Amino acid sequence: MQETQTRDVVEVGGDVVEFQVTSAVSGGALVAYEVTFAPGGGPPMLHRHEAFELFRVDAGELAFYLEDERGETRRSVAAAGTVVAVPGGREHTVRNESGAPARAFAVLSPGAGIERFARGAGELGGHGADADPAEVLALAAASGIEITRPVAELDS
């Protein structure tokens, strides 16, 4: 007997997240997903949370903004094949600043808060439409995510 598996896909602000392992399946230990970032996609705000993140860039290139040990947040670009670790508690975000789609595989541990936020943001945004910023901030806080500042403030 052949099993049919339903795709578990959420669209968040034009990016497409396909869950491979949910926090429910892992007992809260982690969440794993493939994400396709539209050109200009990815979280526009720097943020921090408890979860450790591990990204493998599979196609295109992604800009990672990551706070270092001295508290300085810096930008680096990762091409396909690159693996990037984001320690928990550090200010960060990941953006597709190129003109072409990019794809990555991500694992976050623990994963429940991040998964709750992604699913909720997808619902708030109506599958790509702009969501109310106040609702997004409230959802982030309820999911254990501290929004710190816009990426643009790094240049100031």
N, C-alpha and C positions, 0 to 999 in steps of 0.2 A: 504494500500500500504506500503510495506516495503522498507526502504531506505538502500542503500549500502554505507558504508563509506569507503573511500580510506585511507589506512594507510599513514601517513606522516612521513617517516623514512629517516634519514640521517646517514651515516656512517662517523665517524671522527676518523682517526687514529686507526681503529680497534674497537672503541667503537660504539655502536648503540644507536642513539637518536630517540625516537618516540614522536613526538609532540602531546600533548593532547589538549592544548589551545595555539594558536599562538598569537603573538603580534597584528596581524591584527584583529583577532576575539575579543581581549580584548581592542581594541582601543589604544594599546600601553602600557596599564597599567601593563601587565605581560605576561610571557610565562611560560607554564608548560609542562614538558616532563618526560617520563620514560627514563632512560639511563642504558644500560647494559655495564659495564666496563669489558673488557677483562683482564686476568691476566697481570699485569704490565701496565694497561691502565690508562687513565685520563690525564689531561694536565701536561706535564713534566716541565712546567715553572711556577714559582710563578707569580702572576699577581694581578692587582687591577682594579676595575671599579666601576661605580656609583651604579649599581644594588645591591639590597639586595637579598640574596639567602637563601632559606630554603630547606634543603635536608632531606628526610626520607629514611634511608637505609632499603631496603626491603629484600635483600638476600646477604649473604656473609658479608664481612667487608671492610670498606674503611678507608684510612688514610687521615685525614684532616690536612692541614698545614694552620694555621690561625694566623695572627698578632693580638696581644692583645692590650690593652689600653696603654701599655708602649712602644709599637713599636717593641716588640719581637715576632718573628714568631716561633710558636711551633707546634709540631706534636701530634695528638691524634688519636686513632683508635676507630671507631664507628661500632658496630655490628648491625645485623638486628634488627629492631624495634627502633633504635636510631634516634632522630631528631636533626639536627645540623643547627644552624643559622649562617650565614656569613654576618655581616654588610657591607654595601656598603663602598667603599673607603679603605678597609683593604687588605693588601697583603695576598694572599691565593692560594691554589689549593687543589684538591681532587684527590687521586690516589688509584688504586687497587694494593696494594703491596703483595697480596696473590697469590697463585698458582691456584685459582679457580675464575670463573666469579663472579661478584658482580652486584647487581641491586639497583637502587635508583629512587625515584620520586623527582623531583626538581621543585621549583617555583622561578622565578626571577622577581623582580619588580624594575624599568621598564624592559621590556624584549626585546625591538626591537634590541638593539645593540648586545646582546648575541645571539639572534636568527640569526641575519645577519652574525655574525662570524661563528656560527656552520654550517650554510648552505654553506657559502663561503669556509670554511676549508674542508668540505666534497667534494666540487667540486675541490678544489686545490689538495686534496690528492688522487683523483681518486679512492674513495671507499676503503681506507685502505693503499694505496701506500704512500710512503714518499713524502711529499710536500716540495717545495723549502722554506727553512727557511726565506729568505728575503720576499717572497710573504706572508707567514704567519704573519710575523711582520707587514707588510704594511696593511694587512687585519685587524689585531688586532687594530692597531692605528686608522684606518678608522671606526672601530666599537666601539670606546671609551674604549678600553682595553689597559692598560699599562702593558707590559711584564717587570717584574722587575729583575728576575734572575732565574737560574736553582735551583731546589730543592737541588741538591748536594752541593750547596754553603752554605747551612745551617750548614753542619757539619764542615765547614772550620773554 
